[in-house]
């Protein structure tokens, strides 16, 4: 079982769901407190059975040396063993140890911060600072520590994290090391880190930053012809806990404001800044690429539908029944490929929900097979998300198998066609079964018809799988297809799995595939 915060809190405590949500928000934002403190943070809750402490979350600083190299989540400590935890919980205030604790020959200073919600202590944070890495503090480090103490006091008063704060809606959230400003109550800059000053310079501002209202620095730099985001001025003054991006001369800056409060009154703010120009440029390129790919799929779909329509028209003009059937079968195969591209053109990724494709594919196959008696379709299991290179051949395979089941298995008597999917990661097993007359005597797969030859080629070659026909007990025909899918993440199948020669089918020998081909190009 994955040891998530929710699981551990539910397993060890009687906290209400609202309290658990508060802890989730805290853990989602406490990297900020850890970086400002140059310290490890551990979240502890009271175990309902023993009354002791259980560590349910841990974060390491990205600005300093860590104390805990091992993962301590799940560690249980009896009550009375860690007195700072007990005192912070019982007294409801921050407790600091005077003497450092020695851990692996490293002096560590420990502080405990009660986590308060609605006037109740629901957990305790222990803050562990590696004193061996301490050095003469600079202005930056002193400002970081002061900001960390302010945030810790807000945790104790129940004012941090800020409920409903819009801070993580987009990628590229600013971090402490990217740039930090300390603002006073009126929004004037009290301190700006070197990275924050550099960010201002990239915007085109070269004047003094300290003791100037940040809004008066940034707003004049914006393009007057472009409407200003209404959330930007409150963020620049530190009045609201929001996040926003803005562009100046090709530079995109991401801002996040964290108001600092004491006894419910705003006394200042922290402002984090990050230059996200490259990140936003890559996002725009990806959006353009995605739109281009969808447009390509849309045009391919349109062209294939045109080809299918031409084949249908040509079939109507051929007097020969054999020629008409051949053209209609080709039209059905082209329409199936067009269906996959249509689904891809409507999505945002490189995968398709094949269950939707399978439903439409089966319906199309039965419609074009034109059964003279009623045919019922049953579906079981889920195919899930498939890449295009998996979906296209599998859709063709289903089309051929369902068509054969309707035309040759059920014939004039009608019956049921069942399609079952069994998915285990990258391994997929699809079964098509009908209640018809069964396989003819002397049936040899891949020899008795073009449809079975195509299926053999697709499954044994391009899909790296195997296919089997047999007549189950109770009558009818069952066809089982087992394939190894290409990974959704990498697009590559397991190179150690290759189709055996007996499953490549006789299509290659017949000239449909070169002997060294991995499958037909569709």
JOJOPE-V661020 format. One record per backbone hydrogen bond with DSSP energy under -0.5 kcal/mol. CO is the residue of the C=O (numbers start at 0). NH is the residue of the N-H. E is the energy in kcal/mol with one decimal. If there is no record, write none. Layout:
CO,NH,E
CO,NH,E
//
This chain:
1,3,-1.9
3,7,-2.4
4,8,-2.7
5,9,-2.5
6,10,-2.1
7,11,-2.1
8,12,-2.2
11,47,-3.2
15,18,-0.5
15,19,-2.2
16,20,-2.4
17,21,-1.8
18,22,-2.2
19,23,-2.3
20,24,-2.4
21,25,-2.3
22,26,-2.8
23,27,-2.1
24,28,-0.7
25,28,-1.2
25,29,-0.9
28,31,-1.0
28,32,-0.5
29,33,-2.3
30,34,-2.6
31,35,-2.2
32,36,-1.7
33,37,-1.0
33,38,-1.7
37,129,-0.5
39,127,-2.6
40,58,-2.3
41,43,-0.5
41,125,-2.7
42,55,-2.6
42,56,-1.0
43,123,-2.2
44,53,-2.3
46,50,-2.0
51,46,-2.8
52,76,-2.8
53,44,-2.1
53,55,-0.6
54,73,-3.2
56,42,-2.4
58,40,-2.3
66,68,-0.8
71,74,-2.3
74,54,-2.6
76,52,-3.5
77,80,-1.8
77,81,-0.6
80,82,-0.6
81,84,-0.7
81,85,-1.6
82,86,-2.8
83,87,-2.3
84,88,-2.1
85,89,-2.6
86,90,-3.2
87,91,-1.6
94,111,-2.5
100,102,-0.6
100,107,-3.2
102,105,-0.9
105,102,-2.8
106,130,-2.2
106,131,-0.7
107,100,-3.6
108,128,-2.5
109,96,-1.8
110,126,-3.7
111,94,-2.1
112,124,-3.4
113,115,-0.7
114,121,-2.6
114,122,-1.0
116,119,-1.7
119,116,-2.6
119,121,-0.7
122,114,-3.2
123,43,-3.0
123,125,-0.5
124,112,-3.6
124,126,-0.5
125,41,-2.0
125,127,-0.5
126,110,-2.1
126,128,-0.5
127,39,-2.4
128,108,-2.1
128,130,-1.0
129,132,-0.9
130,133,-1.2
137,141,-2.5
138,142,-2.3
139,143,-2.7
140,144,-2.6
141,145,-2.2
142,146,-2.6
143,147,-2.5
144,148,-2.4
145,149,-2.0
146,150,-2.4
147,151,-2.6
148,152,-2.3
149,153,-1.7
150,154,-2.1
151,155,-2.0
152,156,-1.7
153,157,-0.5
153,158,-2.9
153,159,-1.1
154,115,-1.8
154,157,-0.8
160,162,-0.6
161,164,-1.7
164,166,-1.3
165,242,-1.0
174,177,-1.1
174,178,-0.8
175,178,-0.8
178,272,-2.3
179,192,-2.7
180,182,-0.5
180,270,-2.5
181,189,-3.9
181,190,-1.4
182,268,-1.8
183,186,-1.5
186,213,-2.0
187,183,-2.2
187,189,-0.6
188,210,-3.5
190,181,-2.5
192,196,-2.3
193,197,-2.3
194,198,-1.9
195,199,-1.8
196,200,-2.0
197,201,-2.1
198,202,-1.1
199,204,-2.1
200,203,-1.3
203,205,-0.5
208,211,-1.5
211,188,-1.8
212,216,-0.8
213,216,-0.7
213,217,-2.4
214,218,-2.2
217,220,-1.5
217,221,-0.7
218,221,-1.3
222,225,-1.5
228,231,-1.9
228,232,-0.6
229,233,-0.5
230,234,-1.4
231,235,-2.7
232,236,-1.6
233,238,-2.3
233,239,-0.8
234,237,-1.2
239,241,-1.7
241,256,-2.4
243,254,-3.3
245,252,-2.7
247,250,-1.9
249,251,-0.5
250,247,-2.6
250,252,-0.6
251,275,-2.1
252,245,-1.8
253,273,-1.7
254,243,-2.1
255,271,-2.8
257,269,-2.3
259,266,-2.8
259,267,-1.1
261,264,-1.7
264,261,-2.7
267,259,-2.6
268,182,-2.9
269,257,-2.8
270,180,-2.4
271,255,-2.0
273,253,-3.1
273,275,-0.9
275,279,-2.8
276,280,-2.3
277,281,-2.5
278,282,-2.1
279,283,-2.5
280,284,-2.3
281,285,-2.5
282,286,-2.5
283,287,-2.5
284,288,-2.7
285,289,-3.1
286,290,-2.5
287,291,-2.3
288,292,-2.7
289,293,-2.6
290,294,-2.2
291,295,-2.4
292,296,-2.6
293,297,-2.4
294,298,-2.5
295,299,-2.8
296,300,-2.6
297,301,-2.3
298,302,-2.7
299,303,-2.8
300,304,-2.5
301,305,-2.0
302,306,-2.3
303,307,-2.7
304,308,-2.4
305,309,-2.4
306,310,-2.5
307,311,-2.2
308,312,-2.5
309,313,-2.6
310,314,-2.4
311,315,-1.6
312,316,-0.8
313,316,-0.8
313,317,-0.5
314,317,-1.0
316,318,-0.6
319,323,-2.3
320,324,-2.4
321,325,-2.0
322,326,-2.2
323,327,-2.2
324,328,-2.2
325,329,-2.1
326,330,-2.6
327,331,-2.2
328,332,-2.0
329,333,-2.3
330,334,-2.4
331,335,-1.7
332,336,-1.8
333,337,-2.3
334,338,-1.7
335,339,-1.4
336,340,-1.9
337,341,-2.2
338,342,-1.9
339,343,-2.2
340,344,-2.2
341,345,-0.9
342,345,-0.5
342,346,-0.7
343,346,-0.7
349,387,-1.0
351,353,-1.2
351,385,-2.4
352,355,-1.0
352,356,-1.3
353,357,-3.4
354,358,-1.9
355,359,-2.0
356,360,-2.9
357,361,-2.7
358,362,-1.8
359,363,-2.5
360,364,-2.6
361,365,-2.3
362,366,-2.2
363,367,-2.5
364,368,-1.7
365,369,-0.9
365,370,-0.6
366,369,-0.6
373,414,-1.8
375,416,-3.1
377,418,-3.0
379,420,-2.4
383,353,-2.0
385,351,-2.8
386,389,-1.1
386,390,-3.0
387,391,-2.6
389,393,-1.8
390,394,-2.6
391,395,-1.9
392,396,-2.5
393,397,-2.6
394,398,-2.3
395,399,-2.4
396,400,-2.6
397,401,-2.8
398,402,-2.4
399,403,-2.6
400,404,-2.2
401,405,-2.3
402,406,-3.0
403,407,-2.5
403,408,-1.3
404,409,-2.4
405,410,-1.1
408,436,-2.1
409,412,-1.7
409,413,-0.9
414,375,-2.9
415,434,-1.3
416,377,-2.5
417,419,-0.5
417,432,-2.6
418,379,-2.1
419,430,-2.7
421,428,-2.5
423,426,-2.0
425,484,-3.7
426,423,-2.9
427,482,-2.6
428,421,-2.5
429,480,-3.2
430,419,-2.8
431,478,-2.7
432,417,-3.3
433,476,-0.8
435,475,-0.8
439,442,-1.5
443,446,-1.8
443,447,-1.4
448,452,-1.6
449,453,-2.5
450,454,-2.3
451,455,-2.4
452,456,-2.3
453,457,-2.6
454,458,-2.7
455,459,-2.4
456,460,-1.6
456,461,-0.8
457,462,-2.1
458,464,-2.8
460,463,-0.9
462,483,-1.2
465,481,-2.8
467,479,-2.7
469,471,-0.7
469,477,-2.7
471,474,-1.5
476,433,-2.3
477,469,-1.8
478,431,-2.4
479,467,-2.3
480,429,-2.9
481,465,-2.6
482,427,-2.4
482,484,-0.6
486,490,-2.1
491,486,-1.6
493,496,-1.8
495,497,-0.6
499,502,-1.8
500,503,-1.3
504,507,-0.6
505,509,-1.6
506,510,-0.5
506,511,-2.3
506,512,-0.7
507,510,-1.3
513,516,-1.6
519,521,-0.7
//
